[in-house]
Amino acid sequence: MVINTKPNMKAKTLKLHEFPIIETEVAEGDWEALMCGQTSQSTALERSNFDSALDIFDKEDPNGRDWEVVRWEHWNVPWVEFIFVRPNSTAYEWLRFMHQELKTGCSLNLGLWKEYRDKDLAK
C-alpha cells in the first residue's frame, strides 16, 4: 500500500509483515498491499476503488494464486480489508498500474463511483 495523503509527503510501500498478525490463506510476508483498502466506514470512492480492483484481479487471476483479500478487526472501525499481491506476478503488474492510476486520478472506475455515491445520497 502506498500512503501519500499530503503533497510533498514521501510514499511508503507496506508489506504484509508490517500489518497486525493476521491469518492468511496464500499471502506471504513480502506481499505488497494495494493502496486502496476499505473499512466498514469507507466512502463511495473507497468502496468503488476496492471493488474495481477486485474485479480486475478476479478477471486476471480467478483462482487467486497471486492476490488475496486480508480482513481484520480494528479498534477504530469494526473491520479493515486490504488486497495483497505476490511480487513479480501478473497481479503485481496490475497493482503497479492501479497505483499509477490512483496517483493521477482518484477513481479506478468513475461509473462505479458515481453509482455508489448516488446510492449513498439516496439513503
C-alpha positions as CSV (number, residue, x, y, z in Angstrom):
1,M,0.0,0.0,0.0
2,V,1.3,3.4,-0.8
3,I,0.2,6.0,1.7
4,N,0.5,9.6,0.5
5,T,-2.1,11.9,1.9
6,K,-0.4,15.2,1.6
7,P,1.7,16.8,-1.2
8,N,5.5,16.5,-0.7
9,M,4.9,13.6,1.7
10,K,7.1,10.6,0.9
11,A,5.1,7.5,0.0
12,K,5.8,4.2,1.8
13,T,5.1,0.8,0.4
14,L,3.7,-1.5,3.0
15,K,4.3,-5.3,3.1
16,L,2.0,-7.8,4.8
17,H,4.6,-8.5,7.6
18,E,4.1,-4.8,8.7
19,F,0.4,-5.3,9.5
20,P,-1.1,-6.8,12.6
21,I,-0.8,-10.5,13.0
22,I,-3.4,-11.9,10.7
23,E,-4.2,-15.3,9.3
24,T,-3.9,-15.6,5.5
25,E,-4.7,-18.3,3.0
26,V,-1.9,-17.7,0.5
27,A,-0.3,-14.3,1.2
28,E,3.2,-14.2,2.4
29,G,5.0,-11.5,4.5
30,D,6.7,-9.9,1.4
31,W,3.4,-9.4,-0.5
32,E,2.6,-5.8,-1.2
33,A,-0.7,-4.1,-0.4
34,L,-2.8,-2.2,-2.9
35,M,-3.1,1.5,-2.0
36,C,-6.9,1.3,-1.8
37,G,-8.2,-0.7,1.1
38,Q,-11.6,-0.4,2.7
39,T,-13.2,-0.3,6.1
40,S,-16.8,-0.7,7.4
41,Q,-17.0,3.1,7.2
42,S,-15.5,3.6,3.7
43,T,-16.8,6.3,1.4
44,A,-18.3,5.5,-2.0
45,L,-15.0,6.3,-3.6
46,E,-13.0,3.9,-1.4
47,R,-15.6,1.1,-1.9
48,S,-15.7,1.6,-5.7
49,N,-11.9,1.6,-6.0
50,F,-11.7,-1.6,-3.8
51,D,-14.4,-3.3,-5.8
52,S,-12.9,-2.2,-9.2
53,A,-9.5,-3.6,-8.1
54,L,-11.2,-6.9,-7.1
55,D,-12.9,-7.1,-10.5
56,I,-9.5,-6.7,-12.3
57,F,-7.7,-9.2,-10.1
58,D,-10.5,-11.7,-10.3
59,K,-10.6,-11.4,-14.1
60,E,-6.8,-11.8,-14.5
61,D,-6.3,-14.5,-11.8
62,P,-9.7,-16.1,-10.9
63,N,-8.1,-18.7,-8.7
64,G,-6.4,-16.0,-6.5
65,R,-2.9,-17.6,-6.7
66,D,-1.2,-14.2,-6.7
67,W,-3.6,-12.0,-4.7
68,E,-5.6,-12.2,-1.5
69,V,-8.1,-10.0,0.4
70,V,-7.0,-9.9,4.0
71,R,-9.5,-8.7,6.6
72,W,-9.0,-8.0,10.3
73,E,-10.6,-6.2,13.2
74,H,-9.5,-2.7,14.1
75,W,-10.1,-0.7,17.3
76,N,-11.4,2.4,15.4
77,V,-13.7,0.7,12.9
78,P,-15.2,-2.8,13.1
79,W,-13.1,-4.2,10.2
80,V,-10.5,-3.3,7.6
81,E,-9.7,-5.0,4.3
82,F,-6.7,-4.8,2.0
83,I,-5.7,-6.6,-1.1
84,F,-2.2,-8.1,-1.0
85,V,-0.4,-9.1,-4.2
86,R,2.5,-11.6,-4.8
87,P,5.6,-9.7,-6.0
88,N,6.8,-10.3,-9.6
89,S,3.4,-11.7,-10.8
90,T,0.8,-10.6,-13.3
91,A,-1.3,-9.3,-10.4
92,Y,1.7,-7.3,-9.3
93,E,1.9,-5.6,-12.7
94,W,-1.8,-4.7,-12.3
95,L,-1.1,-3.4,-8.8
96,R,1.6,-1.1,-10.2
97,F,-0.8,0.1,-13.0
98,M,-3.5,0.8,-10.4
99,H,-1.1,2.7,-8.2
100,Q,-0.2,4.9,-11.2
101,E,-3.9,5.4,-12.0
102,L,-4.7,6.5,-8.4
103,K,-1.7,8.9,-8.4
104,T,-3.1,10.7,-11.5
105,G,-6.8,10.5,-10.6
106,C,-8.9,9.5,-7.8
107,S,-11.0,6.7,-9.2
108,L,-10.3,3.4,-10.9
109,N,-13.9,3.3,-12.2
110,L,-15.7,6.6,-12.4
111,G,-19.1,5.0,-13.3
112,L,-19.0,2.7,-10.3
113,W,-18.0,5.6,-8.0
114,K,-21.0,7.6,-9.2
115,E,-23.3,4.6,-8.8
116,Y,-22.1,4.1,-5.2
117,R,-22.3,7.8,-4.4
118,D,-25.8,8.1,-5.8
119,K,-26.9,5.1,-3.6
120,D,-25.3,6.7,-0.5
121,L,-27.0,10.1,-1.2
122,A,-30.4,8.3,-1.7
123,K,-30.2,6.9,1.9
